[in-house]
């Protein structure tokens, strides 16, 4: 059995309306999960003979993604092959300075969500900013591009520089989407 902790305010999102999200996770995976609503702990019962060990890891990523602010529908992308979750800790970039966390979150979101929307649109990666983290869901091709764009912003690059970088990478991502190797 594996277990994972999620923030208390995200437990409801994992359970879903009348337990629908939990049931859907169990149906897709074939693995039973239990949720301790008091502690925010999710137990994954992958010890069954039929349990696919890879599926247990996918469930952990789906639960982590929902815990990091993704909607269940967006997190379910992780059940597909070649879809991955990446979590970037903002504290690695600002240290212990909490006043800088708000500023850096604002830079990642952009005015009216513009920066986040551009990163998502140009890379095809889903992005959410929750607490002290930025979480990404994307393919093995688009993930490094989106992550690099985020790191550029976190390291202080101007937004225009980041947008140019993303525009420059777009043709490579399109070729990869068509299934050709770069």
Backbone torsions as a table, in degrees:
resi	resn	phi	psi	omega
1	UNK	NA	137.9	176.9
2	UNK	-113.0	154.4	175.5
3	UNK	-139.9	154.8	-179.3
4	UNK	-143.7	140.1	178.1
5	UNK	-96.1	141.4	176.0
6	UNK	-128.5	154.2	178.1
7	UNK	-58.3	142.2	-176.7
8	UNK	-53.2	-38.9	-176.9
9	UNK	-76.0	-3.8	178.6
10	UNK	-107.1	-3.7	-179.7
11	UNK	-59.4	-42.7	-179.9
12	UNK	-60.3	-35.1	179.3
13	UNK	-68.1	-33.8	179.0
14	UNK	-72.4	-37.1	178.4
15	UNK	-72.3	-45.1	179.8
16	UNK	81.4	169.9	179.4
17	UNK	-60.8	120.1	-179.5
18	UNK	55.2	29.9	176.6
19	UNK	81.2	12.1	-173.3
20	UNK	-65.9	-40.0	-178.6
21	UNK	-66.9	-44.8	177.9
22	UNK	-58.5	-46.5	178.8
23	UNK	-60.8	-41.1	-179.1
24	UNK	-65.3	-41.4	177.3
25	UNK	-60.3	-45.0	-179.3
26	UNK	-66.3	-37.4	-179.2
27	UNK	-68.0	-46.5	-179.3
28	UNK	-63.3	-41.7	-172.6
29	UNK	-90.5	-27.7	-174.1
30	UNK	75.2	14.9	-178.2
31	UNK	-120.0	133.8	-179.1
32	UNK	-77.4	139.1	173.8
33	UNK	-126.8	146.7	174.5
34	UNK	-121.7	142.7	-178.0
35	UNK	-122.0	121.8	174.6
36	UNK	-89.8	103.1	-174.7
37	UNK	-69.7	-24.2	179.4
38	UNK	-72.4	-45.9	-175.1
39	UNK	-92.6	-17.6	-175.7
40	UNK	75.3	29.8	-178.4
41	UNK	-107.7	135.0	179.0
42	UNK	-112.3	124.2	178.8
43	UNK	-102.8	130.7	-179.3
44	UNK	-110.0	116.5	-177.0
45	UNK	-90.5	82.9	-177.0
46	UNK	-101.1	14.9	-176.8
47	UNK	-82.6	-7.1	179.8
48	UNK	-63.2	149.5	-178.7
49	UNK	-56.8	-39.4	-174.9
50	UNK	-81.6	-10.8	-174.5
51	UNK	-64.6	129.4	176.8
52	UNK	-82.2	118.7	-177.3
53	UNK	-61.0	-31.5	178.0
54	UNK	-67.5	-36.9	179.5
55	UNK	-64.2	-37.6	178.4
56	UNK	-61.4	-39.1	177.9
57	UNK	-68.7	-37.6	177.5
58	UNK	-63.9	-41.7	178.3
59	UNK	-60.9	-42.7	179.4
60	UNK	-59.1	-42.3	178.4
61	UNK	-65.8	-40.5	178.9
62	UNK	-62.1	-44.9	-179.8
63	UNK	-66.1	-42.0	176.2
64	UNK	-59.4	-43.6	-178.3
65	UNK	-62.5	-44.9	178.2
66	UNK	-64.5	-39.9	177.3
67	UNK	-63.6	-26.4	179.1
68	UNK	-92.6	8.6	171.6
69	UNK	110.1	-3.0	177.6
70	UNK	-75.2	149.3	171.9
71	UNK	-71.6	153.0	178.7
72	UNK	-55.3	-39.3	-179.2
73	UNK	-60.2	-43.0	179.0
74	UNK	-70.5	-37.6	-179.3
75	UNK	-67.4	-29.3	-178.7
76	UNK	-65.1	-13.4	172.6
77	UNK	-55.2	-29.1	-176.4
78	UNK	-68.6	-14.3	175.0
79	UNK	-74.1	-19.7	178.2
80	UNK	-74.7	153.4	174.4
81	UNK	-71.8	151.0	179.5
82	UNK	62.4	29.5	170.6
83	UNK	-121.5	131.1	-172.5
84	UNK	-132.3	157.5	176.5
85	UNK	-108.8	132.7	176.3
86	UNK	-130.2	131.7	179.5
87	UNK	-120.1	124.5	179.5
88	UNK	-106.7	124.9	179.6
89	UNK	-85.8	117.6	-177.8
90	UNK	-66.6	-26.8	-179.0
91	UNK	-64.0	-24.0	176.7
92	UNK	-64.8	-24.3	-177.0
93	UNK	-97.4	-26.0	-177.3
94	UNK	-113.8	-3.9	-178.4
95	UNK	69.0	-143.3	-177.4
96	UNK	-90.8	7.9	-175.8
97	UNK	-82.2	98.3	-176.5
98	UNK	-64.7	-30.7	179.3
99	UNK	-65.5	-25.2	178.6
100	UNK	-78.9	-24.3	179.4
101	UNK	-60.9	-43.7	179.8
102	UNK	-62.8	-43.4	-180.0
103	UNK	-62.6	-46.0	-176.0
104	UNK	-68.5	-36.8	175.4
105	UNK	-61.7	-43.0	178.6
106	UNK	-61.4	-39.1	178.3
107	UNK	-65.2	-38.1	-179.4
108	UNK	-70.7	-36.2	-179.7
109	UNK	-77.1	-43.8	-178.6
110	UNK	81.0	171.1	-179.4
111	UNK	-66.5	124.3	-177.6
112	UNK	55.1	28.5	177.7
113	UNK	79.7	13.2	-173.9
114	UNK	-60.9	-48.0	-175.9
115	UNK	-63.3	-47.9	178.8
116	UNK	-58.6	-44.9	-179.0
117	UNK	-62.5	-41.6	179.9
118	UNK	-65.4	-43.8	178.8
119	UNK	-60.8	-45.2	-179.8
120	UNK	-64.6	-46.1	-176.6
121	UNK	-66.2	-42.1	-175.4
122	UNK	-79.7	-21.0	-178.4
123	UNK	-110.2	-20.3	-175.4
124	UNK	78.3	12.9	-180.0
125	UNK	-95.5	138.6	173.8
126	UNK	-84.7	141.2	-175.9
127	UNK	-137.3	138.4	173.9
128	UNK	-140.8	145.4	178.8
129	UNK	-116.1	119.6	-175.8
130	UNK	-140.9	123.4	179.9
131	UNK	59.9	-124.3	-178.4
132	UNK	-101.4	21.5	-176.7
133	UNK	-131.6	156.8	167.8
134	UNK	-117.7	125.2	179.5
135	UNK	-112.5	141.1	-177.9
136	UNK	-127.8	141.7	171.2
137	UNK	-125.5	122.5	-179.6
138	UNK	-167.4	179.7	-178.9
139	UNK	-82.6	169.9	-179.1
140	UNK	-65.9	-20.2	179.6
141	UNK	-87.4	-45.6	-175.1
142	UNK	-81.4	-26.7	-176.9
143	UNK	-58.1	-49.3	-178.9
144	UNK	-62.0	-33.2	179.4
145	UNK	-67.0	-47.9	180.0
146	UNK	-64.2	-42.4	-178.5
147	UNK	-63.7	-41.1	178.9
148	UNK	-64.2	-40.6	178.3
149	UNK	-60.7	-41.9	179.1
150	UNK	-65.5	-43.1	179.2
151	UNK	-64.6	-34.9	175.8
152	UNK	-60.8	-46.5	179.4
153	UNK	-63.0	-44.9	-178.7
154	UNK	-64.2	-29.5	179.0
155	UNK	-87.6	4.8	172.2
156	UNK	99.1	5.2	178.3
157	UNK	-63.2	151.2	177.0
158	UNK	-70.5	150.1	-179.3
159	UNK	-58.6	-40.5	-179.1
160	UNK	-59.3	-38.7	178.2
161	UNK	-63.4	-43.1	179.9
162	UNK	-65.5	-42.5	179.8
163	UNK	-63.4	-40.5	177.6
164	UNK	-62.6	-42.6	177.4
165	UNK	-58.4	-47.1	-179.5
166	UNK	-63.3	-41.6	178.0
167	UNK	-62.4	-39.0	179.1
168	UNK	-66.7	-31.9	-179.4
169	UNK	-83.2	-17.7	-174.5
170	UNK	-55.5	-45.6	179.3
171	UNK	-59.6	-38.6	178.6
172	UNK	-64.2	-40.2	179.8
173	UNK	-66.7	-38.3	178.4
174	UNK	-63.3	-43.2	178.6
175	UNK	-61.6	-43.2	180.0
176	UNK	-64.6	-36.9	178.6
177	UNK	-61.6	-33.3	-179.6
178	UNK	-75.8	-10.0	175.6
179	UNK	99.1	9.0	178.2
180	UNK	-89.3	146.4	176.1
181	UNK	-80.6	142.0	178.4
182	UNK	-86.3	NA	NA
